[in-house]
Amino acid sequence: MSNLRGKTAVITGGNSGIGYATAQSFIEQGARVIITGRNTEKVETAARELGVKGLVADQSSLADADRLAEQIKAEFGGVDILFINAGVFFPTPIGQIDEQVFDSTMNINFKGAVFTLEKFLPILNEGASVINLSSINAYTGMPNTSVYAASKAALNSFTRTAATELAPRKIRVNAVNPGPVSTPIFSKTGMNEEQLNGFSAAMQERVPLKQFGTPEAIAKLVTFLASDDAWYITGSEINIDGGLNINSVLAS
């Protein structure tokens, strides 16, 4: 299949996890892919493995977003697919939230996502697809995720308004809300191995399908939304969570 043949796709945070798997999926569908990330070594390694262009950019930096959009315009011209995927997660209970956790989370997950779209708007082609990676945490009220959840709830709200405002250009804007997925983001939370294992076991038990999702599963959904097959889908939030976000009684 080649549903994305001839399309140019940009994936923020494309050097690992869901972003990396999505880059693989886009390539398989014929797209020309550019990935970004904050860590030079990781971006270069991933770009070499994937056979794509890798650019170093911090999603929380407006200056980086400016440079990124300018460089992509100069090298590739217009963009057909923008997957705003980069994000961070710092589990913190209310009463222990500090300014650094708040600012880091909001600057990358929400502010960075908003301004990535802002900076790319001039080079998004008519009929482009924008996909924001959100989370079911926007709705679950899960303990220790208040700031992270708020950043994703804000992103979902922004997605709906952006879809309305960009509709005259036939630009579709959607959000994907994964449930628990096995990605490197959990290793960056500051939890030790025992805590991570306990967290994973507890979460998996609550998922009706009794297993975590995979980056590849999320990538398939994102790839569909990026394709012309999804031409009538915009302003949507699509849960992909093994049923976790349904009635909690069913997940007990």
MILUMTOR-728974 format. One record per residue (C-alpha): x, y, z; chain; residue in three letters. Coordinates in nm, 4 decimals, padded with zeros to 6 digits. Layout:
% residues N
+----------+----------+----------+----+-----+
:       px :       py :       pz : ch :  aa :
+----------+----------+----------+----+-----+
:        X :        Y :        Z :  A : ALA :
...
+----------+----------+----------+----+-----+
***
This chain:
% residues 252
+----------+----------+----------+----+-----+
:       px :       py :       pz : ch :  aa :
+----------+----------+----------+----+-----+
:  00.0000 :  00.0000 :  00.0000 :  A : MET :
:  00.1071 :  00.3603 : -00.0544 :  A : SER :
: -00.1655 :  00.5807 :  00.0895 :  A : ASN :
:  00.0852 :  00.8521 :  00.1774 :  A : LEU :
:  00.2905 :  00.8457 : -00.1413 :  A : ARG :
:  00.4047 :  01.1929 : -00.2429 :  A : GLY :
:  00.3284 :  01.3430 :  00.0988 :  A : LYS :
:  00.5786 :  01.5171 :  00.3248 :  A : THR :
:  00.5395 :  01.4406 :  00.6958 :  A : ALA :
:  00.6953 :  01.6012 :  01.0038 :  A : VAL :
:  00.6960 :  01.4147 :  01.3364 :  A : ILE :
:  00.8043 :  01.5945 :  01.6536 :  A : THR :
:  00.9641 :  01.3634 :  01.9070 :  A : GLY :
:  01.0162 :  01.1116 :  01.6300 :  A : GLY :
:  01.3347 :  00.9544 :  01.7660 :  A : ASN :
:  01.1632 :  00.7018 :  01.9973 :  A : SER :
:  00.8381 :  00.5391 :  02.1049 :  A : GLY :
:  00.5197 :  00.6332 :  01.9229 :  A : ILE :
:  00.6958 :  00.8919 :  01.7081 :  A : GLY :
:  00.9539 :  00.6399 :  01.5858 :  A : TYR :
:  00.6909 :  00.3736 :  01.5145 :  A : ALA :
:  00.4824 :  00.6286 :  01.3265 :  A : THR :
:  00.7822 :  00.7304 :  01.1174 :  A : ALA :
:  00.8238 :  00.3648 :  01.0202 :  A : GLN :
:  00.4555 :  00.3397 :  00.9299 :  A : SER :
:  00.4610 :  00.6615 :  00.7256 :  A : PHE :
:  00.7663 :  00.5392 :  00.5353 :  A : ILE :
:  00.5953 :  00.2094 :  00.4576 :  A : GLU :
:  00.3037 :  00.4096 :  00.3165 :  A : GLN :
:  00.5338 :  00.6068 :  00.0858 :  A : GLY :
:  00.5723 :  00.9365 :  00.2720 :  A : ALA :
:  00.8837 :  01.1507 :  00.2893 :  A : ARG :
:  00.9494 :  01.1856 :  00.6625 :  A : VAL :
:  01.1303 :  01.4383 :  00.8809 :  A : ILE :
:  01.1710 :  01.3633 :  01.2526 :  A : ILE :
:  01.2684 :  01.5985 :  01.5332 :  A : THR :
:  01.3866 :  01.5597 :  01.8909 :  A : GLY :
:  01.5828 :  01.7399 :  02.1618 :  A : ARG :
:  01.8757 :  01.5012 :  02.1925 :  A : ASN :
:  02.1230 :  01.5302 :  01.9060 :  A : THR :
:  02.2677 :  01.1802 :  01.9414 :  A : GLU :
:  01.9264 :  01.0129 :  01.9628 :  A : LYS :
:  01.7890 :  01.2077 :  01.6687 :  A : VAL :
:  02.0897 :  01.1249 :  01.4532 :  A : GLU :
:  02.0733 :  00.7562 :  01.5464 :  A : THR :
:  01.7006 :  00.7295 :  01.4779 :  A : ALA :
:  01.7285 :  00.9206 :  01.1507 :  A : ALA :
:  02.0063 :  00.6904 :  01.0343 :  A : ARG :
:  01.8087 :  00.3775 :  01.1294 :  A : GLU :
:  01.4943 :  00.5021 :  00.9593 :  A : LEU :
:  01.6651 :  00.6530 :  00.6579 :  A : GLY :
:  01.4984 :  00.9918 :  00.7076 :  A : VAL :
:  01.5941 :  01.3520 :  00.7756 :  A : LYS :
:  01.6496 :  01.4236 :  01.1453 :  A : GLY :
:  01.6467 :  01.7753 :  01.2871 :  A : LEU :
:  01.7263 :  01.8772 :  01.6439 :  A : VAL :
:  01.4533 :  02.0947 :  01.7946 :  A : ALA :
:  01.3072 :  02.1417 :  02.1410 :  A : ASP :
:  00.9281 :  02.1617 :  02.1210 :  A : GLN :
:  00.9227 :  02.3959 :  02.4220 :  A : SER :
:  01.1373 :  02.6537 :  02.2378 :  A : SER :
:  00.9650 :  02.9021 :  02.0085 :  A : LEU :
:  01.3022 :  02.9889 :  01.8560 :  A : ALA :
:  01.3553 :  02.6223 :  01.7693 :  A : ASP :
:  01.0076 :  02.6052 :  01.6189 :  A : ALA :
:  01.0877 :  02.9060 :  01.4009 :  A : ASP :
:  01.4143 :  02.7543 :  01.2808 :  A : ARG :
:  01.2516 :  02.4168 :  01.2223 :  A : LEU :
:  00.9744 :  02.5577 :  01.0045 :  A : ALA :
:  01.2192 :  02.7724 :  00.8085 :  A : GLU :
:  01.4589 :  02.4847 :  00.7462 :  A : GLN :
:  01.1846 :  02.2479 :  00.6370 :  A : ILE :
:  01.0400 :  02.5112 :  00.4039 :  A : LYS :
:  01.3827 :  02.5679 :  00.2487 :  A : ALA :
:  01.4614 :  02.1974 :  00.2053 :  A : GLU :
:  01.1222 :  02.0392 :  00.1438 :  A : PHE :
:  00.8691 :  02.3108 :  00.0629 :  A : GLY :
:  00.5178 :  02.2486 :  00.1907 :  A : GLY :
:  00.4123 :  01.9966 :  00.4553 :  A : VAL :
:  00.1184 :  01.7581 :  00.4182 :  A : ASP :
:  00.1268 :  01.5848 :  00.7581 :  A : ILE :
:  00.2218 :  01.7316 :  01.0948 :  A : LEU :
:  00.2263 :  01.4863 :  01.3845 :  A : PHE :
:  00.2772 :  01.6842 :  01.7066 :  A : ILE :
:  00.3916 :  01.3962 :  01.9193 :  A : ASN :
:  00.6630 :  01.5186 :  02.1578 :  A : ALA :
:  00.5606 :  01.5196 :  02.5219 :  A : GLY :
:  00.6709 :  01.4664 :  02.8813 :  A : VAL :
:  00.5148 :  01.3075 :  03.1881 :  A : PHE :
:  00.6211 :  01.3808 :  03.5466 :  A : PHE :
:  00.3895 :  01.1993 :  03.7923 :  A : PRO :
:  00.3399 :  01.4391 :  04.0825 :  A : THR :
:  00.0725 :  01.4369 :  04.3552 :  A : PRO :
: -00.1182 :  01.7530 :  04.4369 :  A : ILE :
:  00.0581 :  01.9156 :  04.7300 :  A : GLY :
:  00.3988 :  01.8420 :  04.5803 :  A : GLN :
:  00.3657 :  02.0223 :  04.2468 :  A : ILE :
:  00.6449 :  02.2716 :  04.1960 :  A : ASP :
:  00.6844 :  02.5418 :  03.9346 :  A : GLU :
:  00.9461 :  02.3497 :  03.7378 :  A : GLN :
:  00.7184 :  02.0466 :  03.6922 :  A : VAL :
:  00.4303 :  02.2723 :  03.5900 :  A : PHE :
:  00.6327 :  02.4827 :  03.3471 :  A : ASP :
:  00.8183 :  02.1900 :  03.1891 :  A : SER :
:  00.4961 :  01.9974 :  03.1335 :  A : THR :
:  00.2962 :  02.2870 :  02.9956 :  A : MET :
:  00.5791 :  02.4287 :  02.7864 :  A : ASN :
:  00.6277 :  02.1039 :  02.5964 :  A : ILE :
:  00.2867 :  01.9363 :  02.6016 :  A : ASN :
:  00.0658 :  02.2399 :  02.5415 :  A : PHE :
:  00.2486 :  02.5637 :  02.4650 :  A : LYS :
:  00.4993 :  02.3826 :  02.2451 :  A : GLY :
:  00.2244 :  02.2012 :  02.0574 :  A : ALA :
:  00.0297 :  02.5228 :  01.9992 :  A : VAL :
:  00.3275 :  02.7125 :  01.8673 :  A : PHE :
:  00.4495 :  02.4235 :  01.6560 :  A : THR :
:  00.1220 :  02.4474 :  01.4675 :  A : LEU :
:  00.1459 :  02.8288 :  01.4614 :  A : GLU :
:  00.4917 :  02.8220 :  01.3059 :  A : LYS :
:  00.4006 :  02.5531 :  01.0531 :  A : PHE :
:  00.0749 :  02.7094 :  00.9360 :  A : LEU :
:  00.2382 :  02.9083 :  00.6531 :  A : PRO :
:  00.3921 :  02.5914 :  00.5069 :  A : ILE :
:  00.1015 :  02.3510 :  00.5590 :  A : LEU :
: -00.0462 :  02.2586 :  00.2228 :  A : ASN :
: -00.4189 :  02.2828 :  00.1604 :  A : GLU :
: -00.5780 :  01.9588 :  00.2759 :  A : GLY :
: -00.2978 :  01.8869 :  00.5230 :  A : ALA :
: -00.3528 :  01.6641 :  00.8252 :  A : SER :
: -00.2460 :  01.7679 :  01.1750 :  A : VAL :
: -00.2510 :  01.5042 :  01.4479 :  A : ILE :
: -00.1936 :  01.5964 :  01.8120 :  A : ASN :
: -00.0846 :  01.3220 :  02.0490 :  A : LEU :
: -00.2937 :  01.3631 :  02.3625 :  A : SER :
: -00.3922 :  01.1108 :  02.6309 :  A : SER :
: -00.6958 :  00.9603 :  02.7988 :  A : ILE :
: -00.5502 :  01.1131 :  03.1158 :  A : ASN :
: -00.7281 :  01.4295 :  03.0062 :  A : ALA :
: -01.0461 :  01.2633 :  03.1381 :  A : TYR :
: -00.9627 :  00.9863 :  03.3830 :  A : THR :
: -00.8766 :  01.1764 :  03.7013 :  A : GLY :
: -00.5889 :  00.9374 :  03.7572 :  A : MET :
: -00.3898 :  01.0180 :  04.0745 :  A : PRO :
: -00.0544 :  01.1959 :  04.0381 :  A : ASN :
: -00.1288 :  01.3180 :  03.6852 :  A : THR :
: -00.3066 :  01.6497 :  03.7460 :  A : SER :
: -00.0663 :  01.8759 :  03.5537 :  A : VAL :
: -00.0058 :  01.6244 :  03.2764 :  A : TYR :
: -00.3799 :  01.5664 :  03.2432 :  A : ALA :
: -00.4461 :  01.9409 :  03.2341 :  A : ALA :
: -00.1903 :  01.9860 :  02.9567 :  A : SER :
: -00.3618 :  01.7196 :  02.7482 :  A : LYS :
: -00.7126 :  01.8499 :  02.8206 :  A : ALA :
: -00.5976 :  02.1915 :  02.7007 :  A : ALA :
: -00.4499 :  02.0330 :  02.3883 :  A : LEU :
: -00.7780 :  01.8577 :  02.3108 :  A : ASN :
: -00.9707 :  02.1812 :  02.3477 :  A : SER :
: -00.7217 :  02.3566 :  02.1210 :  A : PHE :
: -00.7601 :  02.0759 :  01.8669 :  A : THR :
: -01.1344 :  02.1318 :  01.8368 :  A : ARG :
: -01.0999 :  02.5065 :  01.7822 :  A : THR :
: -00.8107 :  02.4652 :  01.5386 :  A : ALA :
: -01.0181 :  02.2194 :  01.3358 :  A : ALA :
: -01.2942 :  02.4786 :  01.3040 :  A : THR :
: -01.0666 :  02.7668 :  01.2113 :  A : GLU :
: -00.8542 :  02.5733 :  00.9628 :  A : LEU :
: -01.1446 :  02.4038 :  00.7846 :  A : ALA :
: -01.1548 :  02.6719 :  00.5079 :  A : PRO :
: -00.8072 :  02.5503 :  00.4056 :  A : ARG :
: -00.9279 :  02.1879 :  00.4214 :  A : LYS :
: -00.6708 :  02.1280 :  00.6958 :  A : ILE :
: -00.7889 :  01.8545 :  00.9300 :  A : ARG :
: -00.6888 :  01.8627 :  01.2968 :  A : VAL :
: -00.7453 :  01.5621 :  01.5216 :  A : ASN :
: -00.6250 :  01.4317 :  01.8566 :  A : ALA :
: -00.5277 :  01.0762 :  01.9439 :  A : VAL :
: -00.5776 :  00.9747 :  02.3080 :  A : ASN :
: -00.3704 :  00.6662 :  02.3929 :  A : PRO :
: -00.4139 :  00.4707 :  02.7110 :  A : GLY :
: -00.1129 :  00.2974 :  02.8704 :  A : PRO :
:  00.1477 :  00.2246 :  02.6045 :  A : VAL :
:  00.4901 :  00.0675 :  02.6437 :  A : SER :
:  00.7147 :  00.3618 :  02.5532 :  A : THR :
:  01.0364 :  00.5189 :  02.6887 :  A : PRO :
:  00.8373 :  00.8065 :  02.8435 :  A : ILE :
:  00.7851 :  00.6016 :  03.1615 :  A : PHE :
:  01.1595 :  00.5604 :  03.2137 :  A : SER :
:  01.1873 :  00.9405 :  03.2267 :  A : LYS :
:  00.9396 :  00.9863 :  03.5100 :  A : THR :
:  01.1914 :  00.9487 :  03.7910 :  A : GLY :
:  01.0333 :  00.6270 :  03.9214 :  A : MET :
:  01.2700 :  00.3429 :  04.0046 :  A : ASN :
:  01.2328 : -00.0023 :  03.8485 :  A : GLU :
:  01.0223 : -00.1390 :  04.1331 :  A : GLU :
:  00.7855 :  00.1573 :  04.1164 :  A : GLN :
:  00.7621 :  00.1284 :  03.7388 :  A : LEU :
:  00.6814 : -00.2413 :  03.7607 :  A : ASN :
:  00.4144 : -00.1803 :  04.0231 :  A : GLY :
:  00.2618 :  00.1025 :  03.8219 :  A : PHE :
:  00.2603 : -00.1090 :  03.5053 :  A : SER :
:  00.0983 : -00.4073 :  03.6780 :  A : ALA :
: -00.1734 : -00.1909 :  03.8339 :  A : ALA :
: -00.2505 : -00.0169 :  03.5061 :  A : MET :
: -00.2579 : -00.3360 :  03.3040 :  A : GLN :
: -00.5035 : -00.4932 :  03.5467 :  A : GLU :
: -00.7452 : -00.2033 :  03.4945 :  A : ARG :
: -00.7423 : -00.2322 :  03.1149 :  A : VAL :
: -01.0366 : -00.4478 :  02.9994 :  A : PRO :
: -00.8163 : -00.6093 :  02.7330 :  A : LEU :
: -00.5581 : -00.6781 :  03.0075 :  A : LYS :
: -00.2567 : -00.5576 :  02.8139 :  A : GLN :
: -00.0687 : -00.2402 :  02.7316 :  A : PHE :
: -00.0870 : -00.0883 :  02.3878 :  A : GLY :
:  00.2153 : -00.0719 :  02.1613 :  A : THR :
:  00.3664 :  00.2207 :  01.9714 :  A : PRO :
:  00.2894 :  00.0311 :  01.6509 :  A : GLU :
: -00.0817 :  00.0169 :  01.7337 :  A : ALA :
: -00.0936 :  00.3927 :  01.7890 :  A : ILE :
:  00.1096 :  00.4472 :  01.4720 :  A : ALA :
: -00.1510 :  00.2656 :  01.2625 :  A : LYS :
: -00.4250 :  00.4976 :  01.3853 :  A : LEU :
: -00.2120 :  00.8060 :  01.3256 :  A : VAL :
: -00.1275 :  00.6821 :  00.9774 :  A : THR :
: -00.4962 :  00.6442 :  00.8964 :  A : PHE :
: -00.5713 :  00.9971 :  01.0191 :  A : LEU :
: -00.2825 :  01.1275 :  00.8103 :  A : ALA :
: -00.4180 :  00.9676 :  00.4945 :  A : SER :
: -00.6808 :  01.0913 :  00.2526 :  A : ASP :
: -00.8979 :  00.7991 :  00.3647 :  A : ASP :
: -00.9732 :  01.0094 :  00.6743 :  A : ALA :
: -01.0777 :  01.3140 :  00.4698 :  A : TRP :
: -01.4074 :  01.3544 :  00.6596 :  A : TYR :
: -01.2576 :  01.3345 :  01.0093 :  A : ILE :
: -01.1600 :  01.6577 :  01.1823 :  A : THR :
: -01.1950 :  01.7983 :  01.5328 :  A : GLY :
: -01.2129 :  01.4449 :  01.6690 :  A : SER :
: -01.0530 :  01.2865 :  01.9734 :  A : GLU :
: -01.0004 :  00.9170 :  01.9216 :  A : ILE :
: -00.9324 :  00.6948 :  02.2220 :  A : ASN :
: -00.7028 :  00.3975 :  02.1710 :  A : ILE :
: -00.6754 :  00.2505 :  02.5179 :  A : ASP :
: -00.7873 : -00.1124 :  02.5326 :  A : GLY :
: -01.1163 :  00.0046 :  02.6821 :  A : GLY :
: -00.9651 :  00.1770 :  02.9868 :  A : LEU :
: -01.1736 :  00.4917 :  02.9477 :  A : ASN :
: -01.5085 :  00.3122 :  02.9579 :  A : ILE :
: -01.7057 :  00.2537 :  03.2783 :  A : ASN :
: -01.4497 :  00.1729 :  03.5455 :  A : SER :
: -01.6691 : -00.1069 :  03.6755 :  A : VAL :
: -01.5893 : -00.3008 :  03.3590 :  A : LEU :
: -01.2177 : -00.2569 :  03.4234 :  A : ALA :
: -01.2173 : -00.3701 :  03.7847 :  A : SER :
+----------+----------+----------+----+-----+
***
